[in-house]
Amino acid sequence: MARHQDSCEICQRIEACRRGTHPGLVAELDTGYVVLGDSQHWPGYALLLARHPVTELHELPAAVRARHLADVALLAEAVGRACAPHKLNVESLGNLVHHLHWHVFPRRADEPDPRAPVWGQMPQGAAAEAARLDARRHAGLKRALAEALDALAGPGSEQALDRRRVATGAWMALRERGAGPVVLLVHGFPLTGALWEPVARRLVDAGHRVLAPDLRGFGQSRGDPAQTLATHADDLVALLDALAIEGPVAWVGFSMGGYVALEAWRRHRGRVGALALVDTQAGADDEKGRAGREALARRVEAEGSVVVADAMLPRLFGPAAPPDLAEEWRGRMRAADPAAVAAALRAMGARPDSRGDLPGIAVPVTVVVGAEDRITPPALARAMAGAIPGALLREVPGAGHMAPVEQPQAVAEALLEGLARPRP
Ligand SMILES: [Zn+2]
């Protein structure tokens, strides 16, 4: 049977997608990348390139296979929405390139022969040249397809998550996938575990079991508002208990999630096998900072979570971040429950100074910071890493505070590098 080729055109395309240099890139799905086809003779013709470099569908790991087929169906539905075709053709052939990929063709009723297979009808010569994918000319088509994918499966449409009641009384919503050593991803304020999606995929690919819960009161998790950050750490340990995960796991905390991870180190040391502190800090708020949080909490209670979105967004992303990323996150921040947001502001204001704990941290620690982070700047990350014995410090170029969504590949690489290290 055919084998995956060493010099593989699909692998090269996926690499270009990851670098952002693929002219036809539309979206990254759970199990692969969506690109517009090199020929747009059928406008909207798109491919799904499988993330796993297998040759045949049945070679995908069983847990991935069903999700991959769901992605194929999702892409077909999105092409259907974006292009309103007479009929969709969905094909996986791979006779030339032995890396699983799917073609989705929107067929039109007014074609010369709408009943014939596509491959005999591919234009040749000048007609082929005229139909070639052009990033500028087909930008509208890319956008329409991306929007259709987003409407069907994007962040705003996140399907109901598995939610379980844990011993602390909270209902914890969880994104869980992959197999291998456990990595617990703790989101920041006022966000949800969806923050970690692009990083989580890469950790799963590298052989980890990844847990990305929503903290109590955020996203789809429920519970009385947490008065202190210790409550969040306790919730997460209770969640590990509920999942029968008994040994130490890697805790990755972003921003407020970093404060929670440090609480976990103080309160549940036996459950912390490694720490990664991403765009966060160890110090406490000063008097002015605390007062500012209290004032913001009161405004949130009066006016809703939109005031937090407006207060944070101007400083959240680096200068290189595309504007639509900020818009996407504005929508998510506005949707946060005001009671949880106000409680978290007060809990952050009251958080203890963790700097005294740093020299005693006896597990591998990775400190990651966006080089353009204006909320917890690199100087704070350097100071924190410098105080922890053997800590690995990685600064991510081209990223602001939201490094996990601005530069997920670089953040995932830094985390994987840190997770691979032995105990100091
Ligand atoms: Zn390949």
Residues whose N, C-alpha, C, O or C-beta is under 5 A from the ligand:
A	BS01	ZN	C8 I10 C11 P53 H99
